[in-house]
Amino acid sequence: MLQILVKLDSRLDFLAKIFCTFFQFLIMKFQNLLRSYVYYSQSYIGLNLLFGIIMLKLTQSFKQMDSCMQILGLDRSVRFVGRIKDRKLISFARSPDAAPLLDEELSSMAHYQASVKASWEDMFNEALGKTNWMITSKEKVKLITLFLDDGLLILSTEPNSNHDMIIQKIKSLNMKL
């Protein structure tokens, strides 16, 4: 699993743009290579469509990763920010100062568990209203789950963090997650 550790400094936007530009360059070169290879076939239009879809997905991933990094910078106590959609982690950012407490397998299970807990909350929506967020407080970490229209935003913070303040800061960003 590809993990991207990002230092939160003034060069973040610049580095993200370089990374995106590099990927676009690689895809363009790969597209040109394949275009010359299949020039005589009828699949040229399909190939352009395929690369258009790939570019769209890459752009969406970078936007989601950028929002995770922006949320990570809201408070020093935030260790991890992730976006879950269809019970899968689709983007994340981890504080470079925070060592992971779980290995990759347990991390995947924790993300899945957050999705399952969230789906259980749906059965109470009609009687109690839509769930806005959930907190799980453990000895070493506090887990925050925010419910979005199309998935979840999960955060891991230091145990003594002010989760109410962090949630309010996220809401004040007025950004599409």
C-alpha positions as CSV (number, residue, x, y, z in Angstrom):
1,M,0.0,0.0,0.0
2,L,1.4,3.3,-1.0
3,Q,1.8,5.6,1.9
4,I,2.5,9.3,1.5
5,L,4.0,11.2,4.4
6,V,3.8,14.9,3.9
7,K,5.5,17.6,5.9
8,L,3.0,20.4,6.5
9,D,4.9,23.5,5.5
10,S,4.6,26.3,3.0
11,R,5.9,24.1,0.1
12,L,2.9,21.6,0.3
13,D,1.0,23.1,-2.6
14,F,4.1,23.4,-4.7
15,L,5.0,19.7,-4.0
16,A,1.5,18.5,-4.7
17,K,1.5,20.4,-8.1
18,I,4.8,18.9,-9.0
19,F,3.6,15.4,-8.1
20,C,0.4,15.9,-10.2
21,T,2.3,17.4,-13.1
22,F,4.7,14.5,-13.0
23,F,1.9,11.9,-13.1
24,Q,0.2,13.8,-16.0
25,F,3.6,13.8,-17.9
26,L,4.0,10.0,-17.4
27,I,0.4,9.3,-18.5
28,M,0.9,11.5,-21.6
29,K,4.1,9.7,-22.5
30,F,2.4,6.3,-21.9
31,Q,-0.6,7.4,-24.0
32,N,1.7,8.5,-26.8
33,L,3.5,5.2,-26.7
34,L,0.3,3.2,-26.8
35,R,-1.2,5.5,-29.4
36,S,1.7,4.8,-31.8
37,Y,1.4,1.1,-31.0
38,V,-2.3,0.8,-31.7
39,Y,-2.4,3.4,-34.4
40,Y,-3.6,1.0,-37.1
41,S,-6.3,-0.6,-34.9
42,Q,-9.8,0.6,-34.4
43,S,-9.4,1.0,-30.6
44,Y,-7.8,4.5,-30.8
45,I,-11.0,6.2,-29.5
46,G,-11.4,3.7,-26.7
47,L,-7.8,4.3,-25.7
48,N,-8.4,8.0,-25.5
49,L,-11.5,7.4,-23.4
50,L,-9.6,5.1,-21.1
51,F,-6.9,7.7,-20.5
52,G,-9.5,10.4,-20.0
53,I,-11.0,8.3,-17.3
54,I,-7.6,7.6,-15.7
55,M,-6.8,11.3,-15.7
56,L,-10.2,12.1,-14.1
57,K,-9.7,9.5,-11.3
58,L,-6.2,10.8,-10.7
59,T,-7.4,14.4,-10.4
60,Q,-10.2,13.3,-8.0
61,S,-7.7,11.4,-5.9
62,F,-5.4,14.4,-5.7
63,K,-8.3,16.6,-4.6
64,Q,-9.3,14.2,-1.9
65,M,-5.7,13.8,-0.7
66,D,-5.4,17.6,-0.6
67,S,-8.5,17.9,1.6
68,C,-7.1,15.2,3.9
69,M,-3.8,17.2,4.2
70,Q,-5.7,20.4,4.8
71,I,-7.6,18.8,7.7
72,L,-4.4,17.3,9.1
73,G,-3.0,20.8,9.4
74,L,-6.0,22.1,11.5
75,D,-4.7,20.9,14.8
76,R,-1.4,19.5,16.0
77,S,-3.1,16.6,17.9
78,V,-4.5,15.1,14.6
79,R,-2.4,12.0,13.7
80,F,-4.3,10.6,10.7
81,V,-7.1,11.7,8.4
82,G,-8.8,9.3,6.0
83,R,-11.7,9.3,3.6
84,I,-13.8,6.1,3.4
85,K,-16.2,5.4,0.5
86,D,-17.9,2.1,0.0
87,R,-16.1,0.7,3.0
88,K,-12.7,1.3,1.4
89,L,-10.1,3.9,2.3
90,I,-9.8,6.0,-0.8
91,S,-7.4,8.8,0.4
92,F,-5.5,9.7,3.6
93,A,-2.8,11.8,5.1
94,R,-0.7,11.0,8.2
95,S,1.2,13.3,10.4
96,P,5.0,12.8,9.9
97,D,5.4,13.2,13.6
98,A,3.0,10.3,14.5
99,A,4.2,6.7,14.2
100,P,1.4,4.3,13.1
101,L,0.0,2.4,16.1
102,L,-1.4,-0.4,13.9
103,D,0.2,-2.5,11.1
104,E,-1.3,-2.5,7.6
105,E,-3.6,-5.4,8.2
106,L,-5.0,-4.0,11.5
107,S,-5.4,-0.6,9.9
108,S,-7.5,-2.1,7.2
109,M,-9.6,-3.8,9.7
110,A,-10.1,-0.6,11.7
111,H,-11.2,1.3,8.6
112,Y,-13.7,-1.5,7.8
113,Q,-14.9,-1.5,11.4
114,A,-15.6,2.2,11.2
115,S,-17.7,1.5,8.1
116,V,-19.6,-1.2,9.8
117,K,-20.3,0.9,12.8
118,A,-21.5,3.7,10.6
119,S,-23.9,1.4,8.7
120,W,-25.4,0.2,12.0
121,E,-26.2,3.8,12.8
122,D,-28.4,4.1,9.7
123,M,-31.1,1.9,11.3
124,F,-31.7,4.6,13.9
125,N,-31.9,7.6,11.5
126,E,-35.7,7.6,11.1
127,A,-36.4,7.6,14.8
128,L,-33.4,9.7,16.1
129,G,-32.2,11.6,13.0
130,K,-29.1,11.4,10.9
131,T,-25.8,10.7,12.8
132,N,-23.4,13.6,12.5
133,W,-20.3,12.1,14.1
134,M,-19.0,9.4,16.6
135,I,-16.1,9.4,19.0
136,T,-14.2,6.4,20.3
137,S,-11.8,7.2,23.1
138,K,-9.0,4.7,23.8
139,E,-6.0,4.9,26.0
140,K,-3.5,5.8,23.3
141,V,-5.7,7.5,20.7
142,K,-9.1,9.1,20.1
143,L,-11.0,8.1,16.9
144,I,-13.4,10.5,15.3
145,T,-15.8,9.5,12.6
146,L,-17.7,12.1,10.6
147,F,-20.6,11.1,8.5
148,L,-20.7,12.5,5.0
149,D,-23.3,12.2,2.2
150,D,-21.2,9.6,0.3
151,G,-19.0,8.1,2.9
152,L,-17.0,8.8,6.1
153,L,-14.2,11.0,7.2
154,I,-12.1,9.3,9.9
155,L,-9.6,11.0,12.1
156,S,-7.1,9.6,14.7
157,T,-6.0,12.2,17.3
158,E,-4.0,12.2,20.5
159,P,-6.2,11.0,23.4
160,N,-6.3,14.5,25.1
161,S,-7.4,16.3,21.9
162,N,-10.4,18.6,21.9
163,H,-12.6,16.7,19.5
164,D,-15.4,19.3,19.5
165,M,-13.0,22.0,18.5
166,I,-11.5,19.8,15.7
167,I,-14.9,19.0,14.3
168,Q,-15.9,22.7,14.3
169,K,-12.7,23.5,12.5
170,I,-13.5,20.9,9.8
171,K,-17.0,22.2,9.4
172,S,-15.7,25.8,9.1
173,L,-13.6,24.8,6.1
174,N,-16.7,24.8,3.9
175,M,-15.1,22.4,1.5
176,K,-16.5,19.4,-0.4
177,L,-15.0,16.3,1.1
